[in-house]
Amino acid sequence: MIRTFLHFLSLLCLLLAIMAGTLDSIESVSSSSVVMTSLGNHWQNLDVVSLTLAEEAVRNYIHPDVWRWAVAPLLAQPAFAVFLVLSLLFWMMGYRRPRFAGRFSA
């Protein structure tokens, strides 16, 4: 059941990566230059309040430097790349190697 949930998260992240990549490619074609929107810009365009709340929560409950050293560089990366990496990680966590001798071996 956990494996199915991890594969579902992988699919969801893959769909988000495709959506972010499609938006970036449409914007790149319309502006005639390469555009790669960062994850932070996407999050800020969707909901500024939740971004501010997340920053305050990390600074208050974890450590003030965690936002600056770990989260901010992640938010500066292109959104499609972050979601592709997350998709790969979730798929790898849910992967199960096939049995060596087969399913119905003695």
CORGIJO-V875352 format. One record per residue. PSI is psi in whole degrees, -180 to 180 (* if undefined). OMEGA is omega in whole degrees, -180 to 180 (NA if undefined). D_CENTER is the distance of its C-alpha to the mean C-alpha in Angstrom with 1 decimal. Layout:
PSI|OMEGA|D_CENTER + PSI|OMEGA|D_CENTER
This chain:
-39|178|21.9 + -38|179|19.1 + -41|178|18.4 + -42|179|18.3 + -41|179|15.9 + -39|176|13.4 + -35|176|14.0 + -43|176|13.4 + -38|177|10.0 + -43|178|9.3 + -42|179|11.1 + -44|178|9.3 + -37|177|5.8 + -41|177|8.3 + -40|177|10.1 + -37|178|7.7 + -41|178|7.3 + -41|179|11.1 + -45|-180|11.8 + -41|178|10.4 + -37|178|12.2 + -43|178|15.2 + -42|179|15.5 + -39|-179|15.5 + -38|177|18.0 + -44|179|20.2 + -34|178|20.3 + -41|179|21.1 + -40|-177|23.9 + -29|-180|25.3 + -4|-179|25.5 + 31|173|26.6 + 160|-177|24.3 + 127|180|20.8 + 125|174|18.3 + 105|-177|14.7 + 135|-178|13.4 + 162|179|11.3 + -38|179|8.5 + -40|178|11.5 + -41|177|13.7 + -44|-179|11.8 + -40|180|11.7 + -37|178|15.3 + -32|-180|16.4 + -48|-176|15.2 + 104|-178|16.6 + -36|-176|18.2 + -43|-179|19.7 + -33|176|16.6 + -43|178|15.3 + -41|178|18.8 + -39|178|19.0 + -41|178|15.9 + -45|178|17.4 + -40|-180|20.8 + -43|179|19.7 + -43|-179|18.2 + -37|-177|21.3 + -40|-171|23.7 + -23|-180|22.6 + -76|178|21.0 + 143|-178|22.4 + -31|-177|22.8 + -14|-178|21.8 + -40|179|18.4 + -45|-176|16.9 + -36|-174|18.7 + -22|-176|18.0 + -48|-173|14.5 + -43|-178|12.5 + -44|176|14.1 + -32|177|13.4 + -40|179|9.7 + -18|179|10.1 + -11|-179|12.4 + 157|177|10.2 + 139|-174|9.8 + -41|-177|7.0 + -35|-180|7.4 + -40|179|7.4 + -45|-180|4.3 + -32|175|2.8 + -42|178|6.3 + -43|177|6.5 + -40|178|4.6 + -45|178|6.9 + -43|-180|9.6 + -43|178|9.7 + -39|179|10.0 + -42|-180|12.5 + -36|178|14.3 + -31|-179|14.8 + 0|-176|16.3 + 141|175|18.4 + 126|-180|22.1 + 142|177|24.5 + 151|180|27.4 + 148|-175|30.7 + -50|-173|33.1 + -5|-179|36.2 + 172|-174|34.8 + -38|-174|34.5 + 27|-180|38.2 + 158|-176|39.8 + *|NA|42.5
